[in-house]
């Protein structure tokens, strides 16, 4: 099993109470690592902007090139792209300022901390995962 951080920008994609109450998104846009993502892998959904953990969940299948699910939720839907199927296990409103990630030595070597603007997903080590979970 691997661990991943997926970023979510609320100005680009809307996750409202209706979507949360219905279980959340069932697929997430990815731009890299599509062959490394496996069913059962765990992910944390990182909220861009104020920073923090919006959700935790798991990968439920292989990435596929497909039409954008729920295009009405996007500021500008990406069209056909690579999406990985996901299931949200729990929603969180855990604010973690980015400066906290920079100061916490448990996140040393974390790719997201070094290149936060890189496309989804961002690989995490078990140490990084455990450190993120300690904030919940």
Buried (B, 14 or more C-beta within 10 A) or exposed (E): EBBBBBBBEBEBBEBEEEBBEEEBBBBBBBEBBBEEBEEEBBBBBBBBEEBBBBBBBBBBBEBEEEEBBEEEBBEEBBEEBBBBBBBBEEBBEBEBEBEEBEEBEBBEEBBBBEEBEEEBBBBBBEBBBEBBBEBE
